[in-house]
Amino acid sequence: MPNIIDRNVIRKNSFRSDMKTNNSAKTPPIFSWIEFSLSGLCNRVCEFCPRSNPKDFPNLNKHMKIKTYEKVIKDLRNIEYKGGIIYSGFSEPILYKYSFEAIKLTRKLLPKNRIEMVTNGDHLELKNLLKLFNSGLTQISVSLYDGPHQIEKFLNLKKKAKLTDDQFDLRYRWVKEESYGINITNRAGAINMPELKVNRLNKGLRKKCFYPFYQIMVDYDGSVLLCNHDWYKKLILGNIKNTSVLKIWNNEIYKRTRKNLSKALRIESPCSECDANGTMMGGEFVKEWSTYYEKK
């Protein structure tokens, strides 16, 4: 399978220096992205997604409570967070019943931060697109899964909303022979696609991974997961409903996992089942964490 560099990775790298949260010698390096999976819902079943197995990954009409979301954003404000907020994860974010309220709240408490959304576009219309941006959204990425016939529709939508290329991005995801334009992974053992050389592993890979050094993932129930590849949610690092984001981010489970992954040791679940290339972003954070741990 080809190693595809997603345009989204290039885009994020282009402004990462502006999203660096200052930290003192006594505080840990702060993540540059926090990703939310705001509900248990998605209206699609893509073959390269774990949701293609509804027995293991059923649709769940469960949503993060707005008070829980507000608590996280206040935690971020308290550490003077400068990084990005992204709605994606294991769900379709437009189906989150408090989406506009969440964006407004984020923009109020974190007025300068990037707020992004990744959507399949099925529920995207001019009215709610305008409402998303009027609420404070910075950028939306629309993944097109059906074919090139979708392009004109969404370009017209972008034009009517008077959005720029930086605000509205189309991602082409319909060509199976080109791995759908993404680096398809086995989602830490949740999918198996031999035809695309995506298989479950019998043994953990000897590969580094930088995900837990620079990003944090929050599920709809408040659970903090290691990353968005852990679809089985095997490693829960804490819950933001009763613990601050910073305290979870700097806990002993994270510490052990970071040390293993910095040495290319994928020896604990879910990392031992994962085939993702976790080195496309975040390498500079590894040195910062190493320095921080040495001083403790």
N, C-alpha and C positions, 0 to 999 in steps of 0.2 A: 504494500500500500504506500503511495507517495506521501512524503512529508509536506503537507500543505501549510503554507503560511497564510492564515486567515487575514484578510484586510483589516479585520477588527483588532487583531493583535498589533499590527503596524500602527493603526490609528491610536490605540491606547498608549503605545510607546511614545508617540509623538508629543503627548502632553503630560507625561508622567512626572516630569520635573516640577510642574506647576501644582502637583497634587501631593507633594511631600509634606507630611505633618511633622512639625518640629518636636523633637523629644530631647530631654536632658539626659545626662549620663546615668541618672537613676531610674529612668523610665525606658521601657522597651521600644524598639523600632515599631512604628505604627503602620498597619496595613494601608495600602493605597486604594483598595476596593473593598466594599462590603456588598455582598450579593444577597438578595432576598428571594426566597421561594414563598410567595405570599399566600398561596392557597394549595389545595390538593387537586386542582382542576386543570384539565387541558381538553380541548375539543377535538384534538387530532390524535391519530395513532400511526406514527411514522415507523417504518420497518427498522430503522437504525436506532430507534429510541427504546428504552426499556418498557415504555408504555405499550409497545406491541405485544406485551404479555400481560393482559388485564388481570390474570389470576394473581400475579405477584405485585402488579402496580395498577390497581384499580383507580378510577376517578373517585375522589373524596370531596364532598361538598363542605370542606372545612377551610376557614379563613383566619389569618392572623388578626387578633383583636386589635383595634386601633390604639387602645391604651398600651398594649404590649409594644406596638410599633413606635409609639411616641416615647416610651421609655428608652428604646434603643437610640433614637435620634437625640434625645437629651443626653444620653451617655456620650455620644459622639461630640456633641457641643461642649461637654465638660472637658474633653481632652483636646479641644480646639482642632478637631479633625478637618483636614483639607482635602481628603481623598474623594473618590467617587462613590455614588450609590447606584446600584443597578438592580432592576427588577427582571428576573429571569428564572433561574433555578430549574425545578422539576415541573413547572406549571406555566400556563398561559396567563401573564400578568393582567391583561385586560379583563379577565374573568374575576379578578379580586374585587369584592364588592365595595371596598373602601379606597380604590385606586386614586381617585381625584383628591380625596381627603388626605391620603398619605403624602401625595406629592406637595400639596399646599402646606402641610405641616412641616415637611422637610425643607421646603423653600423658606419658610418663616424662621425656622431655627438654624438652618445652615444656608444662609442667603447666597454664598459664593460657590458652593459645591456643585459638581456635575451630578445631574440626576438623569439616568438613562433607563431605557426599556427595550427589551427584545421580545418581539411578538411575531406570531404567524400571520397577522393581518386579517384574519377571517372576520373579526368583529370590529375592524377599524373602518370608520366612516368619517366624513368631513366634520360632523358635529363633535364626536368624541375626540378626534384628533386635535381640533382646535382647543377643546377643553383641557386636554392633557398639557398642551403648551401654555395655555393661559394659567394653568395651575402651577406651572413652574418647571416642567420637564425641559431638559437641555437637549436631549437627542433620543431618537427612536430608530431602531434597526428592525427592518421587516424581512423575515425569512420567507422566501417564496419557494414552495415545495411542489407546485403542480405543473409548472412549465412556463416557457417564455411568453405565453399569452397573458400572463398576469402583469407583465412589466408595464404595459400602457396604462392599465387601470391605476396602478399605484403612482406612476409618474404624474398622471392627471390629478390624483388626490394631493400629491405634494405641491403641484402648481396652484391648485385652488386654495390650499392652506397657506401659500406664500412662504414655504419653508426652503431653506438653503440645503446644499449638499451636506454641510456639517450637521444639520439638524435631522435630516431624513436620509437614511441609508437603506438600499435594497441589497439583500444577500441572496444569491442564486443557489438553491439547494435541491434541484430536481434531477441532476445527472448522476445516476448510480455509478456509471463507469468512471466518473471522476470523484468518487467518494463523497458525492453530494456537496462538494466544495468545502468540506471541513475535514479535520483530522478525526475520523471516527475512532472511538476507543471502545473497549469492552465495558465501560462504565463500572470499573472495579468488579467485573465478573457478572454483571447484570444482563449482558447481551452476548450472543455468539453468532458471528456472520463469517463463516469460513470462505465464502465467495469473495469477500473483501479482505481476507487475511486478518479478520478480527476474531480472536478466539479467547476462551477462558484459559487461565494459566494454571499450570500444575505447580509452579514454583515462582516465587517473587523475582522480578527482574533486578539486575544490578544496574540501576539507573537512578540518577539524582532527580529530585523534584523540588520545585521552588514554591509551589502553591501555598503551603502553610506559612511561608515567610512574608508574603505580601498581600494576601487576600483572606477574607473571612466569609463564611456562608451561614445564613440564618434561615431555618425552616419555619413554616407557618405556625408551629406550636411553640416557637421560641428556642428550639434546640439549635445549638451551634455545631455544625458539621465540619469535617476537615476540608472538604471541597465539594464542588458540584458533580464530581464523578462518583461519589459514594451514594448511589441510588438506594442501596439496601440499608443505608443509615446505620452502618455497623459501628462507627466511632462517633459518639456524642461527647463533645468536650465540655458541655455545660449548658445551662439554659439562661437566656437573658432576662427571663421574667423575675428571677431571684438572685442574679449575680451580674455585676457590671461587665460590659463588653471588655474593658481593659483587663479586668481580673481573669476572665476566661482566656483571653488572648495570651496572657503571660503565665498560664498554669503549667503544672508539671507534665501533663499529658502532651501538650503542645511541645514543650521543651524536649521530651524524649523523642517525639516524632520528628521534629526538626533536625535533631542530631543524627538520627538514623538516615533521613533523606539526604542530608548534606554529605553523607559518606556513601551514597548510592546503595543503602540498605533498605530495601522494601521488604521488611521481615514481619511486619504486623499488619493485620487486617484494618482497613480495606486496601492498604497500599500493596500488600503481598498478592492481591488479585488483580491489580490495576496495570494496564499497559500504556497509559497516557504519557505523552511527551510533556513533562512538567517543567521544561527548561527554556521555553520560548520567551518568558518574561520573569522578572523578579530576581535575577541573579545577584544584583547589587545588594539585596536585602540579606543574603546569606552571610556576607562579611560583617554586616552591621549586627546581626544576631550573634555571631560568633564573638565579636568584641564585647557585646553586652553580657553574654553568659560568662565570659572570662573575668569580668569585673565584679560579678555577683559573689 
